Amino acid sequence: MQKRQLGAAGPEVSIVGLGANNFANRSDFAASEQVVNKALDLGITLIDTADNYGNRGGSEEYLGRILGSRRGDIVLATKFGLPMDDTGKMRGASRRYAMQAVEASLRRLKTDWIDLYQMHFPDSRTPIEETLRALDELVKSGKVRFIGCSNFSAAQLEEALGVSHRSSIASFVSCQDEYSLLERGLEKDRLPIMRKHGLGLLPYFPLASGLLTGKYQQHAPLPAGTRFAGNVPRGQDAFMNARNWRIVEAFSDFAAKRGHTLLELTMSWLASRPYIPSIIAGATRPEQVEDNVAAVNWNLSNADLAEIDRLTL
């Protein structure tokens, strides 16, 4: 398994990571355990979750039970900030709540430290300096090793990096944002900032919730057991629309003509981006983990990359 550094200052991670957003949601404990064990056996060293995944805490609890003695083999990433109760009080990025949230995550994960602790979303109610100073305390205490952000705008990212630099406190090493062959918007504003400051990009929805795996066909029934066949919080229109179907069909033909699958194109294109240290892909079955790991071995040529740009930009 190829490994890359997580940003200029972060740890080394596997090019394919595992997203645990399905655990305690679409996947029960036994299924989640099979997925994690397969990931570890294949050399995956980054597992990403969040405190609110799995009906608020379930994903972290599963991982805490599953990892056991293998905890030290991985870079464990989680997030905080989204609501953890129905009152709206257990959320955000204030110092008080960050300190409370990290302790709860540590308990659920059954670990003494979190390798990458990420702000899940910006908190407009809390000055970013307050949050960063709290995270800096956690880094100095050893409870957190590195910090990252998710879903920040370009302006919010610039502000946060500026605060860390001026105050000489912990700074983000990574950004987790939606990025795939179907969603490249961050290349226009956030990506230049990430590259300037040496931040790694951890793409979420890299497979567009399965649309870029080839499992779905336009005008065909949705396969049983798939994400779109169930209840999709964001709605199917976010992915299954005319524009995306057009691109998916073009890329399916592109890959087939070169003796590859759509999944291999999707994963290998992401792996070709030097600023991506790891591709966070969720899985509900061990076979999906195997497919994801095997799909990053296509060395796309410059001509291939130029044609991909022509089809998407």
Beta strands, then each sheet from edge to edge (+ up, - down):
strand 1: 3-5
strand 2: 12-14
strand 3: 16-19
strand 4: 46-48
strand 5: 75-80
strand 6: 114-119
strand 7: 144-150
strand 8: 172-178
strand 9: 200-204
strand 10: 279-282
sheet 1: 1+ 2-
sheet 2: 9+ 8+ 7+ 6+ 5+ 4+ 3+ 10+
end
